[in-house]
């Protein structure tokens, strides 16, 4: 909400008195204040240095020689274990029921 006040012109004698009492001493006081000079402008700023980052994508493990060597050793072990287990004497062939009886017979 804005207020408005009526502007009443001052008579010349009162205006001169106001100027001599308030405005002129205020101007003299303001003129006597020493204002320091403005600070120097900021130095020229350089843009930040650009650092190149090289990202090396690691090779997958399945392209290494040791992976296939390990795979071959595991396959050979599984095959030889299966052969040894399959040729054991006295073991029933796979898929046949095991006869249940008294132990020792």
C-alpha positions in Angstrom: 0.0 0.0 0.0 1.5 3.3 -1.1 1.1 6.5 0.9 1.0 9.8 -0.8 1.6 13.1 1.0 0.6 16.5 -0.2 3.5 18.6 -1.3 3.3 22.0 0.2 5.8 24.6 -1.1 7.8 26.3 1.6 7.8 30.1 1.8 11.2 31.5 0.6 12.4 32.5 4.0 11.8 29.1 5.5 13.4 27.4 2.5 16.5 29.5 2.9 16.6 28.7 6.6 16.2 25.0 5.9 19.0 25.1 3.4 21.4 27.0 5.7 20.7 24.8 8.7 20.4 21.3 7.2 21.5 21.0 3.6 24.6 23.2 3.4 26.3 21.7 6.5 25.5 18.2 5.3 27.1 19.0 1.9 30.2 20.3 3.6 30.4 17.3 5.8 30.0 14.9 2.9 32.7 16.9 0.9 35.2 16.5 3.7 34.9 12.7 3.8 37.8 11.1 2.0 36.6 8.2 -0.1 39.3 5.6 -0.8 40.0 4.9 -4.4 38.2 1.8 -5.8 40.2 -1.4 -5.6 42.1 -2.4 -8.7 40.3 -4.6 -11.2 40.7 -8.3 -10.7 43.7 -9.9 -12.4 43.2 -11.6 -15.7 42.0 -15.1 -14.9 43.2 -18.1 -16.8 40.9 -20.9 -17.6 41.7 -24.1 -15.7 44.2 -26.5 -17.3 42.6 -29.3 -19.1 43.7 -32.7 -17.9 43.2 -35.6 -20.3 42.2 -38.7 -18.6 42.7 -42.0 -20.5 40.4 -44.8 -19.4 41.8 -48.2 -20.2 39.1 -50.8 -20.4 40.4 -54.0 -18.9 40.5 -57.1 -21.1 37.9 -59.7 -20.2 39.2 -62.7 -18.3 38.0 -65.1 -21.0 40.6 -63.7 -23.4 43.5 -64.7 -21.2 45.5 -67.9 -21.8 45.3 -69.0 -18.1 41.4 -69.2 -18.3 41.5 -71.8 -21.0 44.3 -73.7 -19.3 42.2 -73.8 -16.1 39.2 -74.9 -18.1 41.2 -77.7 -19.8 42.5 -78.9 -16.4 39.0 -79.0 -15.0 37.6 -80.8 -18.0 40.5 -83.4 -17.9 39.9 -83.9 -14.2 36.2 -84.4 -14.6 36.7 -86.9 -17.5 39.4 -88.9 -15.7 37.3 -89.0 -12.5 34.3 -90.2 -14.5 36.4 -92.9 -16.1 37.9 -94.1 -12.8 34.5 -94.2 -11.2 33.0 -96.1 -14.1 35.5 -98.9 -14.3 35.7 -99.8 -10.5 35.0 -103.5 -10.1 31.9 -104.5 -8.1 30.0 -101.4 -8.7 26.6 -101.9 -10.4 26.0 -100.2 -13.7 24.3 -96.8 -13.5 20.5 -97.0 -13.5 20.2 -100.4 -11.8 18.7 -100.8 -8.4 21.2 -101.6 -5.6 20.2 -104.9 -3.9 19.4 -104.6 -0.3 20.3 -107.4 1.9 22.1 -108.3 5.1 25.5 -106.7 5.4 28.4 -109.1 4.7 26.7 -111.2 2.1 
